[in-house]
């Protein structure tokens, strides 16, 4: 399938300049079409045919993820998302804090573009049978003052950082607890990791932002990120509305589930943690 590339063009930041460089280099190497974000925002009909025929590649500059936010309103098939700031950390390739890309920035742009082209040209692999994710039906309820915090009774494990994991087949979904979503109040933004990122148990697997705080999502398990909940990334209200179901955050292929589970607690034990935390507030 052909690809179209939508990149950040935030020329007021070094990351924006590098995102533009990645888009140009990837388009030249893979034969893709570049979409202008300004024109897409002002006249989306201009790209209707392109988006119907091409898989969309998104190149964000920084954690603001302007290109991802713009793409969120599109009915488009997203093939890949890349973040310059995330790639710089993963590849350990620092770049100059200047608007005109320097030697380090150009090297990073080339490395990101090369990896992107390899990913887009990789042969399709037969998918494993999808995991089954049914909504929880049995809950423990912790009451504190006027608040009620729901905790699934079975199938969920928790860490003390108020994040849960649920396993089905060979996949593990991660999210935050009802207690934490109520503490954060209205979540305004979900900053996810990149698919393919390797995560250690208790390592960061993205962040959530609200008016009250920026919350680091601490992964209950180690493994490789295989999917991000695009619906939650586009509409973070889902995380508040249904933290154990539609508001899940990332899906991980576990690396050492049995060992990781030994450091987690079940719903009943987590309820005691919530009681303690609520009393200490």
Secondary structure as the mmCIF struct_conf table of DSSP 4:
data_model
#
loop_
_struct_conf.conf_type_id
_struct_conf.id
_struct_conf.beg_label_comp_id
_struct_conf.beg_label_asym_id
_struct_conf.beg_label_seq_id
_struct_conf.end_label_comp_id
_struct_conf.end_label_asym_id
_struct_conf.end_label_seq_id
STRN STRN1 UNK A 2 UNK A 7
TURN_TY1_P TURN_TY1_P1 UNK A 11 UNK A 12
BEND BEND1 UNK A 13 UNK A 13
HELX_RH_AL_P HELX_RH_AL_P1 UNK A 14 UNK A 30
TURN_TY1_P TURN_TY1_P2 UNK A 31 UNK A 31
HELX_LH_PP_P HELX_LH_PP_P1 UNK A 32 UNK A 32
STRN STRN2 UNK A 33 UNK A 35
HELX_LH_PP_P HELX_LH_PP_P2 UNK A 36 UNK A 36
HELX_RH_AL_P HELX_RH_AL_P2 UNK A 37 UNK A 42
HELX_RH_3T_P HELX_RH_3T_P1 UNK A 44 UNK A 47
HELX_RH_AL_P HELX_RH_AL_P3 UNK A 48 UNK A 53
STRN STRN3 UNK A 54 UNK A 60
BEND BEND2 UNK A 62 UNK A 62
TURN_TY1_P TURN_TY1_P3 UNK A 63 UNK A 64
HELX_RH_AL_P HELX_RH_AL_P4 UNK A 66 UNK A 71
TURN_TY1_P TURN_TY1_P4 UNK A 72 UNK A 73
BEND BEND3 UNK A 74 UNK A 74
STRN STRN4 UNK A 78 UNK A 83
HELX_RH_AL_P HELX_RH_AL_P5 UNK A 84 UNK A 91
TURN_TY1_P TURN_TY1_P5 UNK A 92 UNK A 92
BEND BEND4 UNK A 97 UNK A 100
HELX_RH_AL_P HELX_RH_AL_P6 UNK A 103 UNK A 121
BEND BEND5 UNK A 122 UNK A 122
HELX_LH_PP_P HELX_LH_PP_P3 UNK A 123 UNK A 124
HELX_LH_PP_P HELX_LH_PP_P4 UNK A 126 UNK A 132
HELX_LH_PP_P HELX_LH_PP_P5 UNK A 134 UNK A 136
STRN STRN5 UNK A 139 UNK A 144
TURN_TY1_P TURN_TY1_P6 UNK A 145 UNK A 146
STRN STRN6 UNK A 147 UNK A 152
BEND BEND6 UNK A 153 UNK A 155
STRN STRN7 UNK A 156 UNK A 158
TURN_TY1_P TURN_TY1_P7 UNK A 160 UNK A 161
BEND BEND7 UNK A 162 UNK A 162
STRN STRN8 UNK A 163 UNK A 168
TURN_TY1_P TURN_TY1_P8 UNK A 169 UNK A 170
STRN STRN9 UNK A 171 UNK A 176
HELX_RH_AL_P HELX_RH_AL_P7 UNK A 178 UNK A 184
BEND BEND8 UNK A 186 UNK A 186
STRN STRN10 UNK A 187 UNK A 191
HELX_LH_PP_P HELX_LH_PP_P6 UNK A 192 UNK A 194
TURN_TY1_P TURN_TY1_P9 UNK A 195 UNK A 196
STRN STRN11 UNK A 198 UNK A 199
TURN_TY1_P TURN_TY1_P10 UNK A 201 UNK A 202
BEND BEND9 UNK A 203 UNK A 203
STRN STRN12 UNK A 204 UNK A 210
BEND BEND10 UNK A 211 UNK A 212
STRN STRN13 UNK A 214 UNK A 218
BEND BEND11 UNK A 220 UNK A 221
STRN STRN14 UNK A 223 UNK A 228
HELX_RH_AL_P HELX_RH_AL_P8 UNK A 230 UNK A 234
TURN_TY1_P TURN_TY1_P11 UNK A 236 UNK A 236
HELX_RH_AL_P HELX_RH_AL_P9 UNK A 237 UNK A 241
TURN_TY1_P TURN_TY1_P12 UNK A 243 UNK A 247
STRN STRN15 UNK A 250 UNK A 254
BEND BEND12 UNK A 255 UNK A 256
HELX_RH_AL_P HELX_RH_AL_P10 UNK A 257 UNK A 261
TURN_TY1_P TURN_TY1_P13 UNK A 262 UNK A 263
STRN STRN16 UNK A 265 UNK A 265
HELX_RH_AL_P HELX_RH_AL_P11 UNK A 267 UNK A 280
#
